[in-house]
Amino acid sequence: MRLLIASALTLILAAPASAAFEGPASSAQPGGFKGPGAAAAADTVAKALEARDESPVVLEGRILSAGPEDEEYVFQDSTGKIVVEIDDDLFHGRTVTPENTIRIWGEVDTKFGRDSEIEVDQFEIVR
């Protein structure tokens, strides 16, 4: 019984420490595999609009305005416009204006009867 309690306590105490470790990775880009077959399915708005649901994207462009719903914005690059969903907590206190160029990482979100959107996982201000 003591062994079981000690093991459970060890797991409980170790989990928060390991979950908080982010390592030396840069916060500018998400970590993960880079190599053959790992490229984003879309790197332009035009490609994202044609991509399948949950396809990974990396887009660079500007937020033009607030979108139709809360936490949605109209994003534009040289190939077109698309609605992007950026959770408020992803801003981390940063302010973005239509003059800023940003790079976003996320995935295509297709819903029946609606245009595709991008669910943003992370973004950085390029300039």
LINURPE-V928721 format. One record per helix or strand of 3 or more residues. SS is the DSSP state (helix for helix, strand for strand). FROM is the first residue (numbers start at 1). LEN is the number of residues. If there is no record, write none. Layout:
ss=SS from=FROM len=LEN
ss=SS from=FROM len=LEN
//
This chain:
ss=helix from=2 len=19
ss=helix from=45 len=6
ss=strand from=56 len=11
ss=strand from=72 len=6
ss=strand from=80 len=6
ss=helix from=88 len=4
ss=strand from=102 len=8
ss=strand from=117 len=9
//
